[in-house]
Amino acid sequence: MTNGRDKQAPPALRKIVVLGSNAFSGQDFIDLLLDNPAHEVIGVSRSPENPDYRLRYRGREDHARFRFVRIDMNRRMTDLLDLLDTERPCWIVNFAAQSEVAPSWEHPGQWFETNAVALARLVNHLRKQDYPQRYLHISSPEVYGTCVGTVTESTPVNPSTPYAASKAAADMLLQTYHKQFNFPLLTVRATNVYGPRQQLFKIIPRTIIYLTLGRKIQLHGGGRAVKSYIHIRDVSWGELAILERGEIGRMYHLSPDRGITIRELVWTICKAIGQSFVDVTQDVGERPGQDDAYVIDSSKAREELDWSPRIPLEEGLAETIEWVRENMDVIRGEALEYVHRQ
């Protein structure tokens, strides 16, 4: 006998593996995934889990549906494949990459080892398994190199740095597996992400920290390069929309409504903090391989997935400034420049 109000069974958990979970983008995406109680998330990274102030999901009371596994894809691929085959995730999201441009000139082999060779071993295994329903690959607009005009998802790749070349190789490799074996590939290229918890050597947190410490900010090429900054949570929302509703085999761009020069960006941060741009900046030579300005078109994601950026730059900068201020005691003891690890 029942009283007409049978208890509804709890929804089955959707198991998701996030590779590169220590990445700035990876940790934010994990936090967004955990907003859904039907998601069980496994994060994988080659390095130990980041400290709490760098991980948005660590502030949650309900992070029991997340667990972290430390595996280096380059050195322990067999362990990673065993983990995947044991857990059988229906979604796999790959943020794992060597992602810095300048050091890729000095260590190009390492960039290709992670971004292309390890990926080849991973996808060749996964294409033979029956559990992946969707695989989201995190690419980069850097693969387009220097372009003129508006860049769409069909613009040919033209990489101008070893990093960009390694990412272009990865993209083309994955496309061949989709075409040949119907591998459930989805690809995203987002413009310059920023926000709280970003690596401290990136231009926005570094500028805020330098202003706090009274250091000069170097503007490469006078800061005239135009970038398209987009808040990390806007990108995470877009990536989730692609996973949930994107068409298998397609590439999607995520970009803001307009670009901004580095010079204007630093000026905006100086104004928000109340310091003189002229007094705290210094023009220096341009980095090799710096791409000229171009516009990344994201109309496909906007029209097909009903996605658009929600967080204005000024709001996102204010949030990042507050994060730096709240964690300055910890940040003082951290490296403020890029530290290369093989």
C-alpha positions in Angstrom: 0.0 0.0 0.0 1.1 3.5 -0.7 -0.4 6.9 0.3 -0.4 8.1 -3.3 2.8 10.1 -2.7 5.5 7.6 -3.6 9.0 8.9 -2.9 10.8 9.9 -6.1 14.1 8.1 -6.6 17.1 10.5 -6.5 18.6 11.3 -9.9 21.4 9.1 -11.1 24.8 10.9 -10.8 26.5 12.0 -13.9 30.2 11.2 -13.6 32.5 13.8 -15.1 36.3 13.8 -15.2 38.1 17.1 -15.5 41.7 16.8 -16.7 43.9 19.8 -15.6 41.7 20.4 -12.6 44.4 22.7 -11.0 44.3 25.0 -14.0 42.6 28.4 -13.4 39.9 27.5 -15.8 39.6 23.9 -14.6 39.0 24.8 -10.9 36.3 27.3 -11.8 34.5 24.8 -14.1 34.6 22.2 -11.4 32.9 24.7 -9.0 30.2 25.3 -11.6 29.6 21.6 -12.2 29.1 21.1 -8.5 26.2 23.5 -8.6 24.2 20.6 -10.0 23.6 17.9 -7.3 23.4 15.2 -10.1 27.1 15.7 -10.9 29.9 13.6 -9.5 33.3 15.2 -10.5 36.8 13.7 -10.5 39.7 16.2 -11.0 43.0 15.1 -12.3 46.2 17.1 -12.3 50.0 16.4 -12.4 50.7 18.7 -9.5 49.3 18.6 -5.9 45.9 20.2 -5.4 46.3 24.0 -5.2 45.9 25.9 -1.8 42.4 26.8 -0.8 42.7 30.5 -1.9 43.3 29.3 -5.5 40.3 26.9 -5.7 36.8 28.2 -5.8 35.2 24.8 -5.1 37.1 24.6 -1.8 34.8 27.2 -0.3 31.7 25.0 -0.8 30.0 23.0 1.9 28.9 20.4 -0.6 32.2 19.5 -2.3 31.8 15.8 -1.2 30.8 15.0 -4.8 34.3 16.0 -5.9 37.6 14.1 -5.5 41.1 14.9 -6.6 43.6 12.4 -8.2 47.2 13.3 -8.9 48.4 11.9 -12.2 51.0 13.2 -14.6 49.7 12.5 -18.2 53.2 12.5 -19.6 54.7 10.1 -17.1 51.8 8.0 -15.9 49.4 7.7 -18.9 48.7 4.1 -18.1 47.4 5.1 -14.6 45.2 7.8 -16.1 43.7 5.3 -18.6 43.1 2.8 -15.8 41.3 5.5 -13.8 39.1 6.4 -16.7 38.2 2.8 -17.5 37.4 2.1 -13.9 35.3 5.2 -13.4 33.7 5.2 -16.8 32.8 8.9 -17.0 30.2 10.0 -19.5 31.8 13.4 -19.9 35.5 14.2 -20.1 36.8 17.8 -20.1 40.4 18.4 -20.9 42.1 21.6 -19.6 45.5 19.9 -19.3 48.1 21.8 -21.3 51.4 23.6 -21.3 49.8 27.0 -21.8 52.4 29.8 -21.6 53.5 31.4 -24.9 56.9 32.9 -24.2 58.6 29.9 -22.5 57.4 27.6 -25.4 60.2 29.2 -27.5 62.8 27.7 -25.1 61.1 24.3 -24.5 59.1 23.5 -27.6 59.4 19.7 -27.2 57.8 19.8 -23.7 54.9 21.8 -25.1 54.3 19.2 -27.9 54.8 16.3 -25.4 51.9 17.5 -23.2 49.6 19.3 -25.8 49.9 16.8 -28.6 51.8 13.5 -27.9 50.1 12.7 -24.5 46.7 13.7 -26.1 47.3 11.3 -29.0 47.7 8.4 -26.5 44.6 9.5 -24.6 42.3 9.9 -27.5 43.5 6.7 -29.2 42.5 4.8 -26.1 39.2 6.6 -25.5 37.9 6.1 -29.1 37.9 2.3 -28.4 35.8 2.7 -25.2 32.0 2.8 -25.0 31.6 5.1 -22.0 32.6 8.6 -23.3 29.4 10.4 -24.4 31.0 13.9 -24.7 34.6 15.0 -24.7 35.2 18.7 -24.5 38.7 19.9 -25.7 39.9 23.3 -24.5 41.7 24.9 -27.4 43.0 28.5 -27.8 42.5 31.4 -30.3 46.4 31.5 -30.4 46.2 28.9 -33.1 45.0 31.6 -35.5 48.2 33.6 -35.3 48.1 37.1 -36.7 44.8 37.7 -38.5 43.0 40.6 -40.2 39.4 41.2 -39.6 36.9 38.9 -37.9 37.9 35.4 -36.9 35.2 32.7 -37.0 35.4 29.0 -36.2 36.2 28.3 -39.9 39.2 30.6 -40.1 42.3 28.6 -41.0 44.9 28.1 -38.3 48.2 30.0 -38.7 50.2 29.6 -35.5 53.0 31.9 -34.8 54.5 30.4 -31.6 55.5 26.9 -30.5 52.6 26.9 -28.0 50.1 27.8 -30.7 51.5 25.2 -33.1 51.2 22.5 -30.4 47.6 23.5 -29.8 46.8 23.5 -33.5 48.3 20.0 -33.8 46.1 18.9 -31.0 43.0 20.3 -32.6 43.7 18.7 -36.0 44.5 15.4 -34.3 41.2 15.3 -32.5 39.2 16.3 -35.6 40.7 13.3 -37.4 39.5 11.0 -34.7 36.0 12.5 -34.8 35.8 12.1 -38.6 37.3 8.6 -38.7 35.8 7.0 -35.5 32.9 9.4 -34.7 34.7 10.3 -31.5 32.3 12.5 -29.4 34.4 15.7 -29.7 33.4 19.2 -28.8 36.0 22.0 -29.0 36.0 25.5 -27.4 38.3 28.5 -28.0 37.9 31.2 -25.4 39.7 34.6 -25.4 41.8 35.9 -22.5 40.2 34.7 -19.3 40.7 36.5 -16.0 39.2 36.7 -12.5 39.9 35.8 -8.9 42.3 32.8 -8.3 44.2 33.3 -11.6 47.9 32.6 -11.7 49.7 35.5 -10.1 52.0 36.2 -13.0 49.1 37.0 -15.4 48.7 40.6 -16.3 45.6 41.4 -14.3 46.5 39.9 -10.9 50.2 40.9 -11.4 49.2 44.5 -12.0 47.0 44.6 -8.9 49.8 43.0 -6.8 52.5 45.3 -8.2 50.4 48.3 -7.4 49.9 47.0 -3.9 53.7 46.4 -3.5 54.7 49.7 -5.1 56.5 48.0 -8.1 56.7 49.3 -11.6 54.5 47.5 -14.3 56.3 46.8 -17.5 54.2 47.3 -20.7 55.6 45.1 -23.5 55.4 47.0 -26.8 54.0 49.9 -24.9 50.9 47.9 -24.0 49.4 48.5 -27.5 48.4 44.9 -28.1 44.6 44.4 -28.1 43.2 41.6 -26.0 39.7 40.3 -25.4 39.3 39.8 -21.7 36.4 37.6 -20.5 35.5 36.6 -16.9 36.3 33.0 -16.1 32.8 32.3 -14.9 31.4 33.5 -18.3 33.7 31.0 -20.0 32.6 28.2 -17.6 29.0 28.9 -18.3 29.8 28.7 -22.0 31.7 25.5 -21.7 28.9 23.9 -19.7 26.4 25.0 -22.4 28.6 23.4 -25.1 28.8 20.2 -23.1 25.0 20.1 -22.6 23.7 21.3 -25.9 26.6 21.7 -28.4 26.6 19.7 -31.6 29.2 16.9 -31.6 32.1 17.7 -33.9 31.7 21.4 -33.7 34.0 24.2 -32.6 32.7 27.1 -30.5 34.2 30.5 -29.7 33.6 32.3 -26.4 34.5 36.0 -26.5 33.4 39.4 -25.0 31.7 42.2 -26.8 34.8 44.2 -27.4 38.6 44.2 -27.0 40.9 46.4 -24.9 44.5 47.4 -25.2 46.8 46.3 -22.4 47.6 49.9 -21.8 43.9 50.8 -21.3 43.4 47.7 -19.1 46.3 48.7 -16.8 45.0 52.3 -16.7 41.6 51.0 -15.7 43.1 49.0 -12.8 45.2 52.0 -11.7 42.1 54.2 -11.7 40.1 51.6 -9.6 42.9 51.3 -7.1 43.6 55.1 -7.0 47.1 55.2 -8.4 48.7 57.2 -11.2 49.2 55.2 -14.4 52.1 57.4 -15.5 54.0 56.9 -12.2 53.6 53.1 -12.0 54.2 52.0 -15.6 57.2 51.6 -17.9 57.2 50.8 -21.7 59.5 47.9 -22.7 60.1 46.0 -25.9 57.5 43.6 -27.4 57.6 39.9 -26.8 58.4 37.6 -29.9 55.4 36.2 -31.6 52.9 38.7 -30.2 49.9 38.6 -32.4 48.2 41.8 -33.7 44.7 42.6 -32.7 41.8 40.7 -34.3 38.2 40.1 -33.4 37.1 36.6 -32.3 33.5 36.1 -33.4 31.3 34.1 -30.9 28.0 34.4 -32.7 27.6 30.6 -33.0 27.6 30.1 -29.3 25.4 33.1 -28.8 22.8 32.0 -31.4 22.9 28.2 -31.0 23.4 27.9 -27.2 21.8 31.2 -26.0 25.1 32.1 -24.4 26.5 35.6 -23.9 28.9 37.2 -21.3 27.2 38.4 -18.2 30.0 40.0 -16.1 31.2 43.4 -17.2 35.0 44.0 -17.2 34.8 46.7 -14.5 32.8 44.3 -12.2 35.2 41.5 -12.8 38.3 43.7 -12.1 36.7 44.9 -8.9 36.1 41.3 -7.8 39.7 40.4 -8.6 41.1 43.4 -6.7 39.1 42.4 -3.7 40.4 38.8 -4.0 44.0 40.0 -4.1 43.4 42.3 -1.1 41.8 39.5 1.0 44.7 37.1 0.3 47.6 39.5 0.2 49.3 37.9 3.3 49.5 34.6 1.4 50.3 36.2 -1.9 53.4 38.0 -0.5 55.0 34.6 0.0 54.2 33.3 -3.5 56.3 33.6 -6.7 55.0 36.5 -8.8 56.7 35.4 -12.0 56.2 32.3 -14.2 58.1 29.3 -12.9 58.6 26.6 -15.6 58.0 23.0 -14.7 58.5 20.1 -17.1 
